[in-house]
Every structure is written in structure tokens, then in C-alpha cells.
Amino acid sequence: MMKKVFFTLSVCLAVFIGCTNDKDELLNPAGGDCTGVNASFVNDVLPIIQANCQGCHGVGSTNGPGQLTTYNEISNAGTRIKNAVVSGFMPRNAAPLPAADIRKIRCWVDSGTPNN
């Protein structure tokens, strides 16, 4: 009995350790470093949101953070947006965003969601 418990715990621990080694890549696709990424709201983030989010988060939306049509709405929801796209939870019913787009959103949020 003890051998079965020990074996089960050993397997669980091995799986847990193996999974945590990839945590940084999951949280920071395309690398966690924002060096060289000067994500602009107008040129980078807004077009990504318009192309991928406004179908469900357009004017009058009550989904999640609500509508994402203006700088203030997107900036206020910045952390939620970042977490949703990094985790692959959003956009729903579509392919995950390309790593480059995820990185732009993540770096824009991490830099304080500037209105640039």
C-alpha cells in the first residue's frame, strides 16, 4: 500500500516539476523581454483589438470587460486583456493571436498602457 502511495506521489511530483519548467513561456509567449518592443496604442494595440475583439466587445457589449472601442475602455481593461490573450482564453471561437501580437499587447500593458 505504501509503495503505491509513494509511487503515485512521485509521479505527480515529476509531472508538476516538468510542467513548471514551461511556465515562463506560457506567461510570456515570444519571450518575456520587452526590450526593443515599443508598442504603440494607435499603431499596434488598437488594430489588434479592432480586428479580433470588437465582434464581441463592440459598442454596447456587456461581455467580460464590456465594449473595447476607445482608449479609456481598452486601457482600463488592459490587465484583463493581457491575461486573456496570454492564456489563450481570448479571442474565443478563433485561433489564438500570433505570438507577435500577444507580445505587443503584453509589453504595452507592462509599460503602463500609454496613449501613444
PyMOL commands that set and color helices and strands:
alter all, ss='L'
color gray80, all
select helices_A, chain A and resi 2-20+23-27+41-52+71-76+78-87+99-110
alter helices_A, ss='H'
color red, helices_A
deselect
rebuild
show_as cartoon
